[in-house]
Structure formats: structure tokens, C-alpha cells
Amino acid sequence: MRLPGPSGHLAPTVPTACLGPASARCAAGIRGGEPLSFLEFAFWNIWSKKARSLGLVLAIAFAVMTVVTLAVTSSGLEQSAAAIISVGKADFTVAQKGASDLLASTIDQGELTRLRQVHGVGSTVGVLVETEHLSASTPVFIEIGIAPTDLAPFGVTIVAGHPYGATTANQVMVGWRAASTFNLHVGSRFHANGTWNTVTGIFSTGNSFGDSAAMFPLPAVQGYNRVPGLVTMVFVKDAKGVTAATVAHRIDTDLPELTTIRTASQFGRADRDLVYLKAAVTGSTFLAVLIGAVIVGNTMLLSVFERTRELGLLRAIGWTRRRMVGLLLGENMALALLGAIIGVALAFAVTSILEQLPALKGVLHANYTSGAFWRALYTALGMSLIGGLYPATRAALLSPLKALSYE
């Protein structure tokens, strides 16, 4: 019979008997009397061992699914957090440094006074942000306590009705998205912030996060949550002639207990949970690559032992060691790409389920960035390359004579 030679052309005739039980595998070299190309030969090897190939694909797919799911959920949570600071029309946001999460930040009146005295600070808007479970369909509803005089600087536009009073109890303004969700209009009664409230106005912020929330007089939210005098964060606009970066640096220096946030990447300063989550994503990627490499390496090593006589025959007909390594790693790379595709599809399904969980509904919005897909590809190819390098090298170093006599 004839096999692909070292250059991809037909090699000299080799007796089928030289392979014994492996003769069917060596038939990969011909197809109806015609030789197979290098790629066809590699794909035939993959197809002829369906169980082994499927096992490798699934191992890679589950590793990729884990990594991509963590990446898109982490990015989604960061995006949701970033939406909070983008509600206020400010140059940057100030929060408590090192809080467990952004909504756990607390700034008292003394710190707020000192903040306003920092040179370059033009105006400030302090808000108290809390969440409330309203129903199974709205497990996390955002409630913002803000003084009515700060509504315009905060970027709030009244589209119907009027603002609530500064200290009036049981009054609320709702974003137009929230009004649509709960079928509210001016004069409606709405149960939130622990009590029934009259809707005095409907507002728009130009931000989907803010437009899905409700706003109350600041003292009302402080009283219900038993945090008198405290705000969650402060939205700062710099004075004319001073850059935001300069003012932010002064605040970070003069008020070390507070931190400034200008971009989503700076959220780690005020939200340790996001820092831990990002670290978990990075750690899971490395762990998935290492564990996957062990699985791939073990499976491929067993395959090399199983194919010893076949590989010895290829070496005997003139295949170079480099070509042998290319064949085996090429088979792995093809399986890695298929595993990456399946893994991404599984990640879509798992993330969709997570978004519907009561604890995450309305909070988690998966963010499928290009980085998540590149991470999937790197994970799949990395575990396949690392896991397959030793078995492929071992196969290339086989002695043709010993390989052909292998039982």
C-alpha cells in the first residue's frame, strides 16, 4: 500500500502486513487509489478515533465555557457598575476607598464639606443609592436619594409633573423606563423605599440605568435606611480652567479615605468585589489551561502509544521529525478550534441562565466583548499546545525500527 511521503506525495509501496492490526489506519494514505494530502491525512486520523477526539473536544469546550462565562459576567457587572457613575452629568465620581462594593460606600457630611473645599472643585452632588426587592420580576430596584435642587446639575430632565419637595415625605419621581414597567403616571401610588409614595414626576437622564430607577428626597432615603447625613457617592464637576485629572489628584491626596473614579477601569479603587472577580477570571484562565493541558497531554500520550507502529512506519518512509510534530499538533489544534466554538456556545447558554436567576436578574447583563472571545481561543489553543508538545516530541523521536516491532 502507499502512504503520504515526506513531501506529501505518494511514498514507495509498503506491505500492509507490516502493520498487522493497524492496517486500517494506514489506509489513510490512499483514497480510491489516490493519495491523501497532509491535511486530509490529519483529519482522517481525527475522524478514525471519534471517541478520543470527542473526549478532547469536550474537555476543551468545558474549559472554554468556564473562562468565557466568567469573563462576560465580570465585564457585565463592571458595565452595570459603570452605569451608576455615568448617570450624573459630572467630570468624575468620588466614593469611599476600598469599600466591599460601590453601593456600600459611605461619605459623611464632614468629608463632603472637606471635598467641596478642595481647590478646583466647581460643584458637587451627593446622592444616596440603595436597592430594594420589589418583586420576583424586579429583585433589584435602584432608589436614589437626592435633593431637588441637585436634579438639574445631576442631569435630570422632568418630562412630566414636577419635582418632589426637599423634605416632603411619601413623594417619589420615577424614570420613564420604570414608569413604563410599573404602569405609573403622575399621581399614581408606588410602593418603594419601604412605604407608599405619590408619583410627583417622571424624569429622564439619558441613561438606561437611571431611567429605570426612582428618586426620593435625600432625607427620606437616609431615614428609611438609617444612615442620617450619609451619601453613597458624590458627583463632581471641576471649576473652569482646571482639568479633571488635576482636581482628582488633589482629592486623592487631600482625602486619602476617599477615591476618585473617572473610568470603569478605576472601579477597583472603590469596589473590591470587582477586583476579586477580575482576579478570579485571570486565575480561572490559567487553571483551565493547566488542567486542560494535563487532560490533553494524557489523552494524546495514550494515542501515541496506540499509534506507535503507524508513526514508526511514517518515519520509515521518510517523514521528518518536524513533520511528525506538525501532524500531531495540527490534529490537536483542529480539535481545539472545535472545542472553542462549542465552549463559546455553552457559555452563551450558561450566561443566559445566570441572567434569569433571582439574585442576578436585573443586575447581571452579559457583556460579550471581543476580549472574551480571544480569551476562549487562547485558552483552547494554549491547553492543546502545552498538553500536546511532549507527546508530539516523544513520537518524533521514535526509532522507526523499534516502532515497527512494537507489539
PEWOVEN-V164327 format. One record per residue. N is the residue number from 0. PHI is phi in whole degrees, -180 to 180 (NA if undefined). OMEGA is omega in radians with two decimals (NA if undefined). Layout:
BEGIN
n = [N N]
phi = [PHI PHI]
omega = [OMEGA OMEGA]
END
This chain:
BEGIN
n = [0 1 2 3 4 5 6 7 8 9 10 11 12 13 14 15 16 17 18 19 20 21 22 23 24 25 26 27 28 29 30 31 32 33 34 35 36 37 38 39 40 41 42 43 44 45 46 47 48 49 50 51 52 53 54 55 56 57 58 59 60 61 62 63 64 65 66 67 68 69 70 71 72 73 74 75 76 77 78 79 80 81 82 83 84 85 86 87 88 89 90 91 92 93 94 95 96 97 98 99 100 101 102 103 104 105 106 107 108 109 110 111 112 113 114 115 116 117 118 119 120 121 122 123 124 125 126 127 128 129 130 131 132 133 134 135 136 137 138 139 140 141 142 143 144 145 146 147 148 149 150 151 152 153 154 155 156 157 158 159 160 161 162 163 164 165 166 167 168 169 170 171 172 173 174 175 176 177 178 179 180 181 182 183 184 185 186 187 188 189 190 191 192 193 194 195 196 197 198 199 200 201 202 203 204 205 206 207 208 209 210 211 212 213 214 215 216 217 218 219 220 221 222 223 224 225 226 227 228 229 230 231 232 233 234 235 236 237 238 239 240 241 242 243 244 245 246 247 248 249 250 251 252 253 254 255 256 257 258 259 260 261 262 263 264 265 266 267 268 269 270 271 272 273 274 275 276 277 278 279 280 281 282 283 284 285 286 287 288 289 290 291 292 293 294 295 296 297 298 299 300 301 302 303 304 305 306 307 308 309 310 311 312 313 314 315 316 317 318 319 320 321 322 323 324 325 326 327 328 329 330 331 332 333 334 335 336 337 338 339 340 341 342 343 344 345 346 347 348 349 350 351 352 353 354 355 356 357 358 359 360 361 362 363 364 365 366 367 368 369 370 371 372 373 374 375 376 377 378 379 380 381 382 383 384 385 386 387 388 389 390 391 392 393 394 395 396 397 398 399 400 401 402 403 404 405 406]
phi = [NA -127 -121 -60 -83 -63 -107 95 -91 -64 -90 -57 -60 -125 -61 -61 -62 -65 -104 57 -62 -91 -61 -63 -69 -71 -66 -63 -76 -132 -147 62 89 -105 -73 -92 -76 -58 -66 -62 -64 -64 -70 -64 -60 -64 -69 -71 -119 -62 -64 -64 -63 -64 -62 -66 -61 -67 -61 -67 -61 -68 -65 -65 -58 -62 -66 -67 -60 -65 -66 -74 -72 -62 -65 -65 -66 -65 -65 -64 -66 -64 -65 -64 -76 -85 -67 -74 -83 -131 -80 -164 -117 -118 -141 -69 -74 73 -67 -61 -152 -60 -74 -91 -65 -136 -130 -90 -65 -63 -67 -66 -64 -64 -63 -67 -89 -66 -62 104 -77 -86 -143 -136 -130 -94 -131 -111 -111 -132 -123 -142 -85 -92 -165 -63 -82 -131 -73 -132 -110 -86 -122 -116 -94 -153 -69 -62 -72 -96 -63 -64 -61 -76 95 -92 -113 -80 -100 -160 78 -150 -70 -78 -77 -63 -127 -71 -85 61 -127 -150 -116 -121 -68 -65 -69 -64 -61 -69 -64 -100 56 -108 -148 -60 100 -69 -101 -135 -90 -162 57 80 -157 -86 -131 -94 -77 -93 -163 -121 -124 -136 -116 77 -130 -62 -65 -69 -73 -100 -109 -128 -121 -128 -57 -55 -61 -66 -71 -64 -68 -64 -94 58 -132 -59 80 -104 -128 -82 -152 -127 -97 -116 -113 -81 -73 -62 88 -125 -80 -62 -63 -66 -65 -62 -64 -65 -65 -61 -81 -79 -124 -64 -80 -113 -142 -101 -129 -112 -134 -63 -68 -93 -64 -60 -65 -118 -139 -67 -60 -68 -63 -64 -67 -64 -64 -65 -64 -64 -63 -66 -64 -63 -66 -63 -65 -67 -65 -63 -63 -64 -64 -63 -62 -64 -65 -70 -64 -63 -65 -63 -62 -67 -102 -54 -68 -63 -65 -63 -65 -61 -66 -67 -91 113 -67 -80 -63 -62 -68 -65 -63 -61 -62 -70 -69 -63 -61 -66 -64 -63 -67 -65 -63 -65 -63 -65 -63 -65 -62 -64 -62 -65 -63 -58 -66 -65 -64 -61 -67 -62 -64 -95 -65 -53 -72 -116 -64 87 -106 -91 -128 -57 -118 -84 -86 -63 -61 -65 -73 -65 -63 -63 -67 -62 -63 -64 -69 -63 -67 -73 -68 -66 -70 -93 -64 -66 -59 -67 -66 -61 -65 -68 -90 -62 -80 -54 -65 -67 -64 -69 -94 -68 -96]
omega = [-3.05 -3.13 3.05 3.13 -3.07 -3.14 -3.14 3.11 3.14 3.05 3.08 -3.13 3.12 -3.12 3.10 -3.10 -3.11 -3.09 -3.14 -3.07 -3.09 -3.06 -3.14 -3.13 -3.14 3.08 3.09 -3.09 -3.12 3.11 -3.09 3.14 -3.13 3.14 3.05 3.04 3.14 -3.12 3.11 3.12 3.13 -3.13 3.05 3.11 3.11 -3.08 -3.07 3.11 -3.01 -3.08 3.12 -3.13 3.14 3.11 3.12 3.14 -3.13 3.12 3.12 -3.11 -3.12 3.09 3.13 3.12 -3.13 -3.09 -3.10 3.13 3.11 -3.11 -3.08 3.09 3.09 3.13 3.12 3.12 3.10 3.12 3.11 3.12 3.13 -3.14 -3.14 -3.08 -3.13 3.09 -3.14 3.14 -3.07 3.12 3.06 -3.09 3.08 3.14 3.09 -3.11 3.02 3.09 -3.12 2.97 -3.00 -3.11 3.07 3.12 3.08 3.09 -3.09 -3.06 3.11 3.12 3.13 3.11 3.13 3.12 -3.12 -3.12 3.13 -3.11 3.13 3.10 -3.12 3.14 -3.14 3.05 3.11 3.14 3.04 -3.09 3.11 3.09 3.14 3.07 -3.12 -3.13 3.12 3.13 3.10 -3.09 -3.13 3.13 -3.07 3.10 -3.06 3.05 -3.08 3.13 -3.11 3.13 -3.14 -3.07 -3.12 3.08 -3.13 3.12 -3.11 3.06 3.12 -3.13 3.09 3.11 -3.07 3.13 3.05 3.07 -3.08 -3.10 -3.09 3.14 3.02 3.01 -3.07 2.94 -3.12 3.06 -3.05 3.08 3.10 3.12 3.12 -3.12 -3.06 3.12 -3.11 3.03 -3.13 -3.11 3.12 3.04 -3.06 -3.13 3.12 -3.09 3.05 -3.10 3.06 -3.08 3.06 3.13 -3.14 -3.10 3.07 -3.01 3.05 3.09 -3.05 3.14 -3.06 3.12 -3.14 -3.11 3.08 -3.07 3.06 3.14 -3.11 2.97 -3.07 3.14 -3.13 3.13 3.10 -3.13 -3.11 -3.12 3.07 3.09 -3.09 3.07 -3.08 2.99 -3.13 -3.12 -3.12 3.11 -2.99 2.96 -3.12 3.12 3.13 3.11 -3.14 -3.13 3.13 -3.13 3.13 -3.14 3.14 3.12 3.12 3.13 3.12 -3.13 -3.06 -3.12 -3.04 3.13 3.12 3.09 3.13 3.14 3.11 -3.13 3.14 -3.11 -3.13 -3.09 -3.14 3.12 -3.06 -3.06 -3.11 -3.13 3.12 3.09 3.13 -3.12 3.10 3.10 3.11 3.11 3.13 3.13 -3.12 3.11 3.12 -3.13 3.13 3.13 -3.11 -3.14 3.11 3.13 3.10 -3.14 -3.14 -3.13 -3.14 -3.14 -3.12 3.11 3.07 3.12 3.12 3.10 -3.12 -3.06 -3.05 -3.08 3.08 -3.13 3.09 3.12 3.12 3.08 -3.10 -3.12 2.98 3.12 3.09 3.11 3.13 -3.14 3.11 3.13 3.12 3.12 -3.06 3.10 3.09 3.08 3.13 -3.13 3.11 3.11 3.14 3.13 3.11 3.11 3.12 3.13 3.13 -3.14 3.11 3.12 3.10 3.13 3.07 -3.09 -3.12 -3.14 3.10 3.10 -3.14 -3.13 -3.12 3.11 -3.09 -3.09 -3.07 -3.09 -3.11 3.13 -3.11 3.03 -3.06 -3.13 -3.07 3.14 3.09 3.12 3.13 -3.14 3.05 3.10 3.10 -3.13 3.13 -3.13 -3.11 -3.11 -3.14 -3.12 3.13 -3.14 -3.12 -3.12 -3.07 -3.04 -3.12 3.11 -3.14 3.11 3.12 -3.14 -3.11 -3.12 3.12 3.01 -3.11 -3.10 3.13 -3.12 -3.11 3.12 -3.12 3.11 NA]
END
